[in-house]
Amino acid sequence: MQDLKQQFDGAVQYVQNAQGSFKPSNEVKLEMYALFKQATDGDVSGKKPGLTDFIGRAKYNAWESLKGMSKDKAMQTYISKIETLKNKHG
């Protein structure tokens, strides 16, 4: 478990400090956001943003789509996706 958490933290650091050609699409950003929230907070919580809050609603919906996924599975998926992106973008 701790090893997974360390790998997850490393992947999060990579995203936060990414430079150069690492420019993920909005779709990838939403997916990574949802996985991060699922890994750190568990199932979606809070009130769903209103129809006029497009970004907030998209983020909520992306996170909600992962409902029931374990935190460990979300961490592992996040790590795998970041590794794939790293390999793609050098």
MARPA-28487 format. One line per 2 residues: for each residue x, y, z of N, C-alpha, C. Coordinates in pm, whole numbers, m for minus. Layout:
<atoms>
X,Y,Z,X,Y,Z,X,Y,Z; ...
</atoms>
This chain:
<atoms>
83,m120,0,0,0,0,86,125,0; 185,130,86,269,249,93,345,271,m38
390,163,m101,460,174,m227,369,235,m333; 244,193,m336,147,248,m431,126,397,m403
114,433,m278,96,574,m239,216,657,m282; 336,604,m267,457,676,m308,461,694,m460
423,590,m533,419,600,m679,314,702,m722; 199,701,m654,92,796,m683,139,938,m658
201,960,m543,252,1093,m510,355,1140,m613; 438,1049,m661,536,1081,m763,470,1121,m894
364,1050,m932,291,1082,m1054,223,1218,m1042; 167,1247,m925,103,1376,m902,208,1489,m911
325,1465,m852,435,1563,m860,473,1589,m1005; 481,1484,m1084,516,1496,m1225,417,1588,m1297
288,1566,m1272,184,1647,m1337,194,1792,m1291; 213,1814,m1162,218,1950,m1108,340,2027,m1156
448,1956,m1186,572,2022,m1228,603,2003,m1376; 507,1951,m1451,530,1921,m1593,567,2046,m1671
664,2027,m1759,711,2136,m1843,729,2083,m1984; 756,2173,m2076,787,2130,m2212,665,2091,m2291
673,1977,m2359,568,1937,m2453,449,1868,m2387; 445,1865,m2255,335,1800,m2184,214,1893,m2180
128,1880,m2280,7,1963,m2289,m113,1870,m2311; m165,1812,m2203,m277,1718,m2219,m404,1789,m2265
m489,1716,m2335,m617,1770,m2380,m708,1791,m2259; m814,1866,m2279,m911,1887,m2171,m973,1755,m2127
m993,1665,m2221,m1048,1533,m2189,m955,1457,m2095; m826,1460,m2124,m727,1392,m2040,m720,1461,m1903
m725,1593,m1902,m722,1666,m1775,m841,1626,m1687; m959,1616,m1748,m1078,1576,m1672,m1063,1435,m1617
m1013,1346,m1700,m994,1207,m1657,m894,1200,m1542; m786,1274,m1551,m685,1274,m1446,m739,1337,m1317
m817,1444,m1333,m880,1508,m1218,m970,1408,m1145; m1054,1338,m1222,m1148,1243,m1162,m1073,1131,m1090
m970,1079,m1153,m891,972,m1090,m824,1023,m962; m771,1145,m967,m707,1204,m849,m808,1216,m734
m926,1271,m765,m1028,1289,m662,m1074,1154,m605; m1090,1055,m694,m1134,922,m648,m1027,860,m560
m901,879,m596,m789,821,m521,m771,889,m385; m798,1017,m379,m773,1090,m254,m898,1105,m166
m1015,1121,m228,m1137,1147,m152,m1240,1034,m155; m1223,938,m246,m1323,832,m260,m1438,878,m348
m1555,818,m329,m1670,848,m413,m1708,996,m406; m1766,1041,m516,m1805,1181,m531,m1892,1226,m413
m1872,1351,m373,m1949,1407,m263,m1977,1553,m293; m2066,1611,m218,m2100,1751,m237,m2213,1767,m337
m2258,1890,m348,m2368,1923,m436,m2319,1935,m580; m2394,1882,m673,m2360,1891,m814,m2374,2036,m859
m2269,2090,m924,m2276,2230,m971,m2392,2251,m1068; m2440,2375,m1073,m2552,2410,m1160,m2517,2402,m1308
m2618,2410,m1391,m2601,2399,m1536,m2514,2509,m1595; m2508,2624,m1531,m2427,2734,m1585,m2280,2724,m1545
m2248,2638,m1452,m2109,2616,m1411,m2054,2498,m1492; m2020,2527,m1618,m1981,2421,m1712,m1858,2344,m1665
m1757,2413,m1619,m1633,2346,m1577,m1656,2265,m1451; m1720,2326,m1352,m1748,2257,m1227,m1834,2133,m1250
m1932,2147,m1337,m2022,2034,m1366,m1947,1923,m1439; m1861,1959,m1534,m1782,1859,m1607,m1691,1783,m1511
m1627,1855,m1419,m1539,1791,m1322,m1618,1698,m1231; m1734,1745,m1185,m1819,1664,m1097,m1863,1537,m1170
m1909,1552,m1295,m1956,1437,m1372,m1843,1336,m1398; m1723,1387,m1425,m1609,1297,m1448,m1579,1218,m1322
m1579,1285,m1209,m1554,1218,m1081,m1667,1119,m1050; m1790,1162,m1073,m1906,1077,m1045,m1903,948,m1128
m1845,956,m1247,m1838,838,m1335,m1751,727,m1277; m1668,759,m1178,m1579,660,m1116,m1635,606,m985
m1758,641,m954,m1820,599,m828,m1808,447,m811; m1762,405,m694,m1748,263,m665,m1606,210,m687
m1522,285,m760,m1383,243,m781,m1307,262,m650; m1228,164,m613,m1151,176,m489,m1042,282,m503
m999,335,m391,m891,435,m394,m764,375,m453; m733,251,m417,m613,185,m470,m621,170,m622
m737,129,m672,m755,112,m816,m742,247,m887; m797,352,m828,m787,486,m886,m640,532,m888
m566,505,m782,m424,541,m777,m347,467,m886; m373,338,m898,m302,256,m997,m333,303,m1139
m459,334,m1164,m500,381,m1297,m435,516,m1327; m432,604,m1228,m369,735,m1243,m221,718,m1279
m152,635,m1204,m9,609,m1228,12,555,m1369; m69,458,m1409,m55,399,m1542,m77,502,m1653
m177,585,m1637,m206,688,m1739,m91,788,m1748; m35,827,m1635,76,922,m1636,199,858,m1701
224,732,m1671,337,663,m1734,320,658,m1887; 199,631,m1932,170,630,m2076,195,768,m2136
149,872,m2069,170,1009,m2118,318,1046,m2119; 389,1006,m2016,534,1034,m2009,606,969,m2126
571,845,m2157,635,774,m2267,602,837,m2401; 481,889,m2412,437,952,m2537,506,1087,m2562
529,1160,m2452,581,1296,m2463,727,1309,m2422; 791,1198,m2401,933,1201,m2367,957,1243,m2230
</atoms>
